[in-house]
Amino acid sequence: MAAAIIVVVAAFAWGALALAQSADYQYAKPSSPAGAGAGASCSTGGETMSFAGNLTAAPGASVVLQDADGTQATFVDGKNARITSRDGILRVTVTGAPINVSGGDGVFEPSSCSTLIATTGVSSSQVTEHSSDATMHSSSEPGLTSGVLPSTGGPALAILVGGVAVLGSGIAVFRRRSNR
């Protein structure tokens, strides 16, 4: 009986921890420039930063930006920023506190944004000349079809695991009572 209770408590604790992961954990720090537009210079205008480079943002895109003193921060469309693109210019408008802040002085300053470090959900198109005709080439991140982050099951998975643990514990208790 004690083992069954321990299993149930552990399952619910695991589910609660899975649901309570911080945004800092979900959006890992990039080790080197990655994604379309990485390395692009920033043009600032208050809380809106712009990056040229024939860039197109998908809903839910994320970017890692660096300010003048080397502080890096992550911004996610719909969470703490509005990330849009128009005429090949990527625009990041800050709407909340940055996540995954690291390096520099530890405080990201949008007004001193210097570089686009990494992107997810952003693609680039480049026009190149071949003899007399212009050809459009598109590059996007592999595996990005419907969203930016993979689905991990969310609350439904935690409830399912908890339900299986309760059912298993009930069966164990019933079998133990039947054997007496």
BELMO-V335176 format. One record per residue. PSI is psi in whole degrees, -180 to 180 (NA if undefined). D_LAST is the distance of its C-alpha to the last C-alpha in Angstrom with 2 decimals. Layout:
{{PSI | D_LAST} {PSI | D_LAST}}
//
This chain:
{{-42 | 13.51} {-38 | 16.78} {-39 | 17.47} {-42 | 17.27} {-41 | 19.69} {-42 | 21.94} {-45 | 22.18} {-46 | 23.16} {-43 | 25.67} {-41 | 27.12} {-44 | 27.62} {-36 | 29.43} {-42 | 31.46} {-44 | 32.51} {-43 | 33.57} {-40 | 35.57} {-38 | 37.29} {-37 | 38.17} {-21 | 39.80} {13 | 41.59} {138 | 43.53} {162 | 47.13} {-30 | 50.09} {-35 | 51.22} {-38 | 48.18} {-34 | 48.62} {92 | 52.33} {157 | 52.72} {128 | 56.01} {144 | 58.20} {-26 | 59.48} {164 | 62.71} {134 | 64.58} {151 | 62.78} {165 | 63.13} {135 | 66.15} {-4 | 68.75} {133 | 67.41} {-6 | 70.30} {144 | 72.24} {151 | 74.25} {136 | 73.53} {122 | 76.00} {159 | 75.01} {68 | 75.86} {-123 | 73.94} {2 | 70.28} {126 | 70.95} {142 | 71.24} {148 | 72.72} {122 | 72.59} {154 | 74.99} {28 | 74.17} {49 | 73.68} {144 | 70.10} {130 | 67.84} {137 | 64.64} {155 | 61.62} {136 | 59.60} {8 | 57.09} {158 | 59.20} {152 | 58.98} {149 | 61.61} {123 | 61.85} {155 | 65.15} {138 | 66.99} {-179 | 69.50} {-32 | 72.62} {7 | 70.95} {4 | 68.22} {130 | 65.36} {145 | 63.15} {151 | 61.05} {137 | 59.06} {135 | 59.86} {128 | 57.85} {127 | 59.35} {-10 | 57.76} {-61 | 56.02} {12 | 58.77} {162 | 61.75} {115 | 63.52} {118 | 64.34} {168 | 66.93} {144 | 69.60} {132 | 73.00} {36 | 75.90} {3 | 74.01} {125 | 73.50} {130 | 69.99} {132 | 69.72} {114 | 67.01} {120 | 67.14} {128 | 64.96} {-6 | 62.96} {-177 | 60.44} {140 | 59.63} {153 | 59.55} {161 | 56.28} {45 | 55.74} {131 | 58.92} {160 | 59.91} {-177 | 63.02} {-138 | 66.38} {4 | 66.36} {3 | 62.95} {114 | 64.56} {128 | 65.39} {105 | 68.78} {-33 | 69.41} {-17 | 73.12} {26 | 73.33} {135 | 71.20} {-40 | 72.57} {146 | 70.43} {113 | 67.81} {-47 | 65.37} {155 | 62.74} {154 | 61.81} {132 | 58.99} {17 | 59.77} {134 | 63.51} {163 | 65.69} {148 | 69.34} {136 | 72.11} {136 | 75.25} {125 | 78.50} {150 | 80.24} {131 | 83.66} {112 | 84.13} {-113 | 87.86} {-2 | 88.88} {151 | 85.57} {135 | 82.79} {140 | 79.21} {126 | 76.10} {137 | 73.24} {136 | 69.88} {134 | 67.25} {168 | 63.84} {139 | 60.62} {143 | 58.53} {-3 | 55.41} {100 | 56.53} {-52 | 56.41} {-17 | 54.77} {-179 | 54.03} {-44 | 54.39} {145 | 50.84} {150 | 48.00} {132 | 45.22} {11 | 41.94} {-29 | 39.90} {-149 | 40.40} {-32 | 38.13} {-40 | 36.68} {-42 | 35.17} {-40 | 33.64} {-42 | 32.11} {-46 | 30.80} {-42 | 29.18} {-42 | 27.63} {-42 | 26.33} {-40 | 24.79} {-43 | 23.12} {-44 | 21.70} {-46 | 20.55} {-41 | 18.95} {-40 | 17.18} {-42 | 15.95} {-42 | 14.65} {-42 | 12.88} {-43 | 11.22} {-44 | 10.37} {-38 | 8.94} {-42 | 6.84} {-33 | 5.51} {-30 | 5.56} {-8 | 3.80} {NA | 0.00}}
//
